[in-house]
Amino acid sequence: MMSLRFMLKLVSALALTSAFEYNTFDGEGSPACYNVTEVRDATSVEQMQALVKEAARKGVQVRAGGKGHMWYDTQCSDDRTMIIRTEFVNKISDFDLKAGTVIVEAGVTFFQLAEYLHQRGANMGTGLVNWNITLGGSIAMGAHRTSLREDAAVVGGVLALDIIDGGGEVRHIERDESSDEWLAASTSLGLLGIISRIKMRVFPETKVYAMQKTLEEKDVLSGDIFGLIAPYLTANLWWWPYKRKFHWRYYDAVDSSKSQQQGFQSTFSITALEGTAARTLLDSGKYLPSSNWIAEDIFFGQWDAPNFHEKTTNQPIKEWPVYGYHYDVLIGGLYPDQKAEWDYGLHGYTLELAFPVTMANKMLNRVRELFDAEAKKLMFMTSTYRSGINIKFGKANYDFLGQVTYNTSDGQDWSKGAIMFDFPTYKPTVGDKKRYNEEFYINLANTLVDEFPCRPHWTKNTRDVLQRSKKNLDANNLQRFKAVRKKMDPQGIYRSVVGEILGMYD
């Protein structure tokens, strides 16, 4: 007969060999986690609680999985992990426009909530991100809209959170900036538990306009960047470094009688023909830099025109400004007859870092210097993304780990808000899948992290960038967050690579 010790070893070995990779939304070959034992689809808060308790009994880690706004292998720890998908825990209740509140469950997406609110004459304000992200996931990772005038972080519109802690119990946390529990929960990185319910502010529905202009690069780099952004409901810049130009996009509210147009925006929609052509051109750009120059010129021309359709007819809108309802214009989604770019094999690498907006000119000029240094070596770098390099902004919001927090030990003035340098780049499907002049991108990230007091976006950076960025974070904030984590998850079952890098388990 087999000994008990041998049987335990055998069971353990079988459990380990049954582990598999869990991918980002880019699919096969783009792991978010390496050692996943199972993926469970929850359909209620109570079921999520039961799954957490089950995982704790099995001695495996737990990570929540929403719509997968994740680019790199940092979602889990490298230990055995159960993924609990929240997408089907998506009830919306207790809508009260007079009180200005609604309650949503973890897996509710922005698209789902926006449609629900629009049908009831409401919207969710300026704390918005992409249409395909869950509310719970966006709050956990500190997601933001691009605004200096209004609340930009999604959590700016949150009044209370229910979080399933490490024991499988629901903890209710009210918004209170004097409470360490709130300051940790409002950008939790999923380290405190699974956000299960959210009480949010809502507002009466409005119509807005979108306007875009083309600016010369020199006029932005030496100009009043704060002044371009701060006056508007939301605004951002799209940088085309090879062409040395920017697109300046800004939005604001208008009277409902201003226009009958119903514009609907899409950043990601493309046709099958466009997808195939772009992938072929950009793949050749791994070896032929001229292909990247051509691609940027094409993308610039396409982005010059409104990336909007008339919602009632699905016909392209050809002139600025564009008018429409709040969510449709600010975010939108996919056009009915098209798919997202990644559905055609267009995948990407990302780098996103936040800097005090007071350092915007200095930071962008430093990036320009790095581009120019490559040009002196006859390696002319470009943007390989269909909307250029995205320059976003966020109004200050105080918490421990948010990109836009303030009163930190670095001595910098974050109170005026942050500028986010968001540089998506095409991931070739050929060869070793590295980009043309790959060393440039590594040097760019290292230079920005080492020379500026920047903070990382928690799902858009490699392990190396996150590790290098830690020195820029407030050590006291990390310790206070860690104390809350120990109370809510004493066994550390919600462990992740990010949490390990931040020293949450030392």
C-alpha positions in Angstrom: 0.0 0.0 0.0 1.1 3.6 -0.7 2.1 5.6 2.4 0.1 8.6 3.4 3.1 10.8 2.7 3.5 9.4 -0.8 -0.2 9.9 -1.5 0.0 13.5 -0.4 3.0 14.1 -2.6 1.2 12.4 -5.6 -1.9 14.5 -5.1 0.2 17.7 -4.8 2.1 16.8 -8.0 -1.1 16.1 -9.9 -2.5 19.4 -8.7 0.6 21.3 -9.9 0.6 19.6 -13.3 -3.0 20.5 -13.8 -2.2 24.2 -13.5 -2.5 26.3 -16.7 -1.9 29.9 -18.0 -4.7 32.4 -17.8 -4.4 34.9 -20.6 -5.0 38.6 -21.0 -7.6 39.8 -23.4 -4.9 39.4 -26.1 -5.4 35.6 -25.8 -3.0 32.7 -26.3 0.6 33.7 -25.7 -0.2 36.7 -23.5 -0.4 35.3 -20.0 -1.8 37.3 -17.1 -1.2 34.4 -14.7 1.0 31.3 -15.0 -0.3 28.9 -12.3 -4.1 28.9 -12.4 -5.8 25.8 -11.1 -9.3 26.7 -12.1 -11.5 29.5 -13.4 -14.9 29.8 -11.9 -17.8 31.9 -13.2 -19.7 33.4 -10.3 -23.3 34.6 -10.7 -24.0 36.2 -7.4 -22.2 37.8 -4.5 -23.1 34.9 -2.3 -21.5 32.5 -4.7 -18.3 34.6 -4.8 -18.2 34.4 -1.0 -18.5 30.6 -1.1 -15.8 30.3 -3.7 -13.4 32.4 -1.6 -14.0 30.1 1.4 -13.5 27.1 -0.9 -10.2 28.5 -2.1 -9.0 29.2 1.4 -9.7 25.6 2.4 -7.8 24.3 -0.6 -4.8 26.6 0.2 -4.8 28.4 -3.2 -4.7 32.1 -4.0 -7.7 34.0 -5.3 -7.9 36.7 -7.9 -10.9 38.4 -9.3 -11.2 38.5 -13.1 -13.4 41.1 -14.8 -13.2 41.9 -18.5 -9.5 41.6 -18.5 -8.1 45.1 -18.8 -4.6 43.5 -18.3 -1.5 43.5 -20.5 1.2 41.7 -18.6 1.8 38.8 -16.2 1.1 40.6 -13.0 -2.6 39.7 -12.3 -1.8 36.8 -9.9 1.1 35.6 -7.8 3.1 32.8 -9.3 1.6 30.4 -6.8 -1.5 28.3 -7.5 -4.4 30.6 -8.0 -8.2 30.3 -8.5 -9.7 33.0 -10.8 -13.2 34.1 -9.9 -14.7 35.8 -12.9 -17.1 38.6 -11.9 -18.6 39.3 -15.3 -21.9 37.6 -14.6 -22.4 39.2 -11.2 -23.9 42.2 -12.8 -27.1 43.4 -11.2 -28.0 47.1 -11.1 -30.5 48.2 -8.4 -31.7 51.0 -6.2 -31.6 53.7 -8.9 -32.6 57.1 -7.4 -32.1 60.1 -9.7 -33.4 62.5 -7.1 -30.9 61.2 -4.5 -28.3 60.8 -7.3 -27.3 57.2 -6.5 -27.4 53.7 -7.9 -26.0 50.4 -6.7 -24.1 48.1 -9.1 -22.5 44.7 -8.6 -18.9 43.9 -9.4 -19.2 42.7 -13.0 -21.3 45.6 -14.3 -19.5 47.2 -17.3 -19.5 50.8 -18.2 -21.5 50.0 -21.3 -24.1 48.2 -19.3 -24.5 50.9 -16.7 -24.4 53.7 -19.3 -27.3 52.2 -21.2 -29.2 51.6 -18.0 -28.8 55.2 -16.9 -29.5 56.7 -20.3 -32.8 54.9 -20.4 -33.6 56.6 -17.1 -32.4 60.1 -18.0 -29.1 59.9 -16.1 -25.4 59.4 -16.6 -22.4 58.5 -14.3 -20.4 61.7 -14.6 -16.8 62.0 -15.7 -15.3 59.0 -13.9 -15.3 56.9 -17.0 -12.9 54.5 -18.7 -13.3 52.1 -21.7 -16.7 50.5 -22.4 -15.4 46.9 -21.9 -14.1 47.3 -18.3 -16.1 46.3 -15.2 -16.8 48.8 -12.6 -15.2 46.7 -9.9 -12.0 46.1 -11.8 -11.7 49.7 -12.8 -12.0 50.9 -9.2 -9.5 48.3 -7.9 -6.9 49.3 -10.4 -7.4 53.1 -9.9 -8.8 53.8 -13.4 -9.4 57.3 -14.5 -11.0 59.5 -17.1 -8.9 62.3 -18.7 -9.9 65.5 -16.9 -8.4 68.2 -14.7 -11.6 70.1 -14.1 -13.8 67.3 -12.9 -13.4 64.1 -10.8 -11.3 61.9 -13.1 -10.7 58.7 -11.1 -13.6 56.4 -11.3 -13.6 56.1 -7.5 -14.3 59.8 -7.4 -17.9 58.9 -8.1 -18.1 56.0 -5.5 -19.9 56.5 -2.2 -19.5 53.1 -0.7 -17.9 49.7 -1.5 -18.7 46.1 -0.4 -15.5 44.0 -0.4 -15.3 40.2 0.1 -12.4 39.8 2.5 -9.9 37.0 2.9 -12.4 35.1 5.1 -15.2 35.3 2.6 -17.2 37.9 4.5 -18.6 41.1 3.0 -17.1 44.3 4.5 -19.0 47.5 3.9 -16.7 50.6 3.5 -18.2 54.1 3.3 -16.4 56.9 1.6 -14.4 58.7 4.3 -11.0 60.3 3.5 -10.1 60.3 7.2 -10.4 56.4 7.2 -7.4 54.3 6.2 -9.8 51.5 5.3 -11.4 53.8 2.7 -8.0 55.2 1.4 -6.8 51.6 0.9 -10.1 50.3 -0.7 -10.4 53.2 -3.2 -7.4 51.8 -5.1 -7.0 48.3 -3.7 -5.3 46.5 -6.6 -7.5 43.6 -5.5 -5.3 43.0 -2.5 -8.0 43.5 0.1 -10.6 41.3 -1.6 -13.1 41.2 -4.3 -15.2 44.4 -4.8 -18.7 42.9 -4.8 -21.1 45.9 -4.8 -20.6 49.7 -5.4 -22.8 52.6 -4.5 -22.2 55.3 -7.1 -23.2 58.9 -7.8 -25.4 59.5 -10.8 -26.3 62.7 -12.6 -29.1 64.0 -14.9 -28.4 63.1 -18.5 -26.7 65.7 -20.6 -25.6 66.3 -24.2 -22.0 67.1 -24.9 -19.8 68.0 -27.9 -16.4 66.8 -29.0 -14.0 69.1 -30.8 -10.5 68.3 -32.2 -7.8 70.4 -33.6 -4.3 69.7 -35.0 -1.4 71.4 -33.2 2.3 71.6 -34.1 4.5 69.6 -31.8 6.6 72.6 -30.8 3.5 74.6 -29.8 2.6 71.9 -27.3 6.0 71.1 -25.9 6.7 74.8 -25.2 3.1 75.7 -24.6 0.6 75.9 -21.8 -0.4 72.3 -21.5 -2.5 72.8 -18.4 -4.4 75.6 -20.1 -5.2 73.3 -23.0 -6.9 70.7 -20.7 -8.1 72.3 -17.5 -11.0 74.4 -18.9 -12.9 71.4 -20.3 -15.2 68.7 -19.0 -12.5 66.3 -20.3 -9.7 66.7 -22.8 -6.6 64.9 -24.0 -3.7 65.0 -26.5 -2.7 62.4 -29.1 0.9 62.6 -30.1 2.3 61.7 -33.5 6.1 61.8 -32.9 7.3 61.0 -36.5 5.0 63.7 -37.9 5.8 66.1 -35.0 2.1 66.9 -34.5 -0.6 66.5 -31.8 -4.3 66.1 -32.0 -6.0 68.1 -29.3 -9.4 66.7 -28.3 -11.7 68.4 -25.9 -15.3 67.9 -24.7 -17.9 69.9 -22.8 -21.6 70.0 -22.0 -24.1 71.7 -24.3 -27.7 72.6 -24.2 -29.8 69.7 -25.5 -31.3 71.9 -28.2 -27.9 72.7 -29.7 -27.9 69.8 -32.1 -30.1 66.8 -32.9 -27.0 64.8 -33.9 -26.3 61.6 -31.9 -22.6 60.9 -32.2 -21.2 57.6 -31.0 -17.4 57.3 -30.6 -15.2 54.3 -31.2 -11.5 54.1 -30.6 -11.2 50.4 -31.3 -13.6 49.5 -34.1 -12.1 48.4 -37.4 -13.2 46.4 -40.4 -11.7 43.0 -41.4 -10.0 44.7 -44.4 -8.5 47.4 -42.2 -7.4 44.8 -39.6 -5.6 42.6 -42.2 -4.0 45.6 -43.9 -2.8 47.1 -40.6 -1.4 43.8 -39.3 0.5 43.2 -42.6 2.0 46.7 -42.6 2.9 46.7 -39.0 4.4 43.2 -39.0 6.8 44.4 -41.8 7.6 47.3 -39.5 9.6 44.9 -37.3 12.2 44.8 -40.0 11.5 47.8 -42.2 11.2 51.1 -40.3 9.7 52.7 -43.4 6.6 50.6 -42.8 6.2 52.3 -39.4 6.5 55.7 -40.9 3.9 54.9 -43.5 1.6 53.5 -40.8 1.8 56.6 -38.6 1.0 58.8 -41.6 -2.0 56.6 -42.4 -3.2 56.5 -38.8 -2.8 60.3 -38.4 -4.9 60.9 -41.5 -7.6 58.5 -40.2 -7.6 60.1 -36.7 -7.9 63.6 -38.2 -11.5 62.8 -39.1 -14.0 62.2 -36.3 -13.9 58.6 -35.0 -17.7 58.9 -34.6 -20.7 57.5 -36.3 -24.3 58.8 -36.2 -25.9 56.4 -33.7 -29.3 56.4 -35.4 -27.9 55.5 -38.9 -24.4 54.1 -38.1 -23.0 56.4 -40.8 -19.6 58.1 -40.3 -19.6 61.7 -39.1 -17.2 63.7 -41.2 -16.9 67.1 -39.5 -16.0 68.5 -36.1 -17.5 69.3 -33.7 -19.6 66.2 -32.9 -22.7 66.3 -30.7 -24.4 63.5 -28.8 -25.4 62.1 -25.4 -22.8 62.0 -22.6 -21.5 58.4 -22.6 -21.9 57.9 -26.4 -19.6 60.9 -27.1 -17.1 60.5 -24.2 -16.5 56.8 -24.6 -18.9 55.0 -27.0 -18.0 51.4 -27.8 -18.0 49.3 -31.0 -19.8 50.1 -34.2 -22.5 47.4 -35.0 -20.8 46.1 -38.1 -17.2 46.1 -36.8 -15.0 44.4 -34.3 -12.3 45.5 -31.9 -8.8 45.7 -33.3 -7.5 42.8 -31.1 -10.1 40.5 -32.7 -8.1 40.8 -35.9 -4.7 39.9 -34.3 -3.7 43.5 -33.6 -2.1 43.2 -30.1 0.1 45.6 -28.2 2.6 46.3 -25.6 1.9 49.2 -23.2 3.7 51.7 -21.0 1.7 54.1 -18.9 3.1 56.4 -16.2 1.6 59.4 -14.4 3.6 62.6 -13.6 2.6 65.8 -11.8 0.9 68.0 -14.4 3.3 70.8 -13.4 6.1 68.7 -15.0 4.2 68.0 -18.2 6.4 70.1 -20.5 9.6 68.9 -19.0 8.5 65.2 -19.3 7.3 65.5 -22.9 10.4 67.3 -23.9 12.5 64.6 -22.4 10.6 62.0 -24.4 11.3 64.1 -27.5 15.0 64.1 -26.7 14.9 60.3 -26.6 13.2 60.2 -30.0 15.8 62.6 -31.4 18.7 60.5 -30.0 17.5 57.6 -32.0 17.1 59.7 -35.1 20.8 60.7 -34.9 21.5 56.9 -35.2 19.2 56.9 -38.3 16.5 55.0 -36.3 13.5 57.1 -36.7 10.9 56.0 -34.2 7.1 56.4 -34.6 3.8 55.6 -33.0 2.5 52.3 -34.2 -0.9 52.7 -32.6 -4.0 53.9 -34.5 -4.6 57.0 -32.4 -1.0 57.9 -31.6 0.5 58.2 -28.1 -2.3 59.0 -25.7 -1.6 61.9 -23.3 -4.3 61.8 -20.6 -4.9 63.8 -17.5 -6.4 63.2 -14.0 -7.7 65.6 -11.3 -6.1 65.0 -7.9 -7.9 62.4 -5.7 -6.5 61.4 -2.4 -5.9 57.7 -1.5 -2.8 55.5 -0.9 -2.0 53.9 -4.2 -3.8 56.0 -6.8 -1.9 57.6 -9.7 -3.4 61.0 -8.9 -3.0 61.1 -5.1 -1.2 64.1 -3.4 0.5 65.2 -0.2 3.2 62.6 -0.8 6.8 62.4 0.4 8.4 63.1 -3.0 7.9 66.8 -2.4 6.2 67.3 -5.7 3.0 69.3 -6.3 0.4 66.7 -7.3 -2.5 68.9 -6.2 -3.1 70.3 -9.6 -3.5 66.9 -11.1 -1.5 64.4 -13.2 -0.5 63.9 -16.8 -0.5 60.3 -18.0 1.9 59.2 -20.7 0.2 56.2 -22.3 2.3 54.7 -25.0 0.7 51.6 -26.6 2.9 50.0 -29.3 2.2 47.2 -31.8 3.3 43.7 -30.9 4.5 41.9 -34.0 3.1 38.5 -34.8 6.3 37.5 -36.6 9.8 36.5 -35.5 10.6 36.9 -31.8 7.6 39.4 -31.5 9.8 42.2 -30.3 9.4 45.6 -31.8 11.7 47.4 -34.2 14.6 48.9 -32.1 13.2 47.2 -29.0 16.0 48.7 -26.9 14.5 52.2 -27.4 11.3 51.3 -25.5 13.2 49.8 -22.6 15.5 52.9 -22.4 12.4 55.2 -22.6 10.7 53.4 -19.6 13.8 53.3 -17.5 14.7 57.0 -18.2 11.2 58.2 -17.3 11.0 56.1 -14.1 14.5 57.1 -13.0 14.4 60.8 -13.8 10.9 61.7 -12.8 8.6 61.2 -9.7 6.2 59.1 -11.8 3.7 56.4 -10.8 2.7 53.3 -12.8 -0.6 52.4 -14.2 -1.2 49.1 -12.4 -2.1 46.9 -15.3 -0.2 48.5 -18.2 3.4 48.0 -17.2 5.9 45.1 -17.0 7.1 43.6 -13.8 10.4 45.4 -14.3 8.7 48.8 -14.7 6.6 48.2 -11.6 9.7 47.2 -9.6 11.7 50.3 -10.7 8.7 52.6 -10.0 8.4 51.5 -6.4 11.0 54.0 -5.3 8.7 56.8 -6.4 5.8 55.7 -4.2 5.2 57.1 -0.7 6.6 54.7 1.8 4.2 55.8 4.6 1.2 55.2 2.2 2.5 51.7 1.5 2.8 50.9 5.2 -0.7 52.2 5.9 -2.1 50.2 3.0 -0.2 47.1 4.2 -1.8 47.5 7.7 -5.3 47.5 6.2 -4.4 44.5 3.9 -3.4 42.5 7.0 -6.7 43.2 8.7 -8.8 42.3 5.6 -6.8 39.4 4.3 -4.5 38.1 7.1 -3.7 34.9 5.2 -2.8 36.7 2.0 -5.0 34.7 -0.3 -5.5 37.7 -2.6 -1.8 37.9 -3.3 -0.4 39.2 -6.6 2.9 40.0 -8.3 2.1 43.7 -7.8 1.5 43.2 -4.1 4.7 41.3 -3.8 6.6 44.1 -5.6 5.1 46.6 -3.2 6.3 44.6 -0.2 2.8 43.7 1.0 3.9 40.3 2.3 7.4 41.0 3.7 
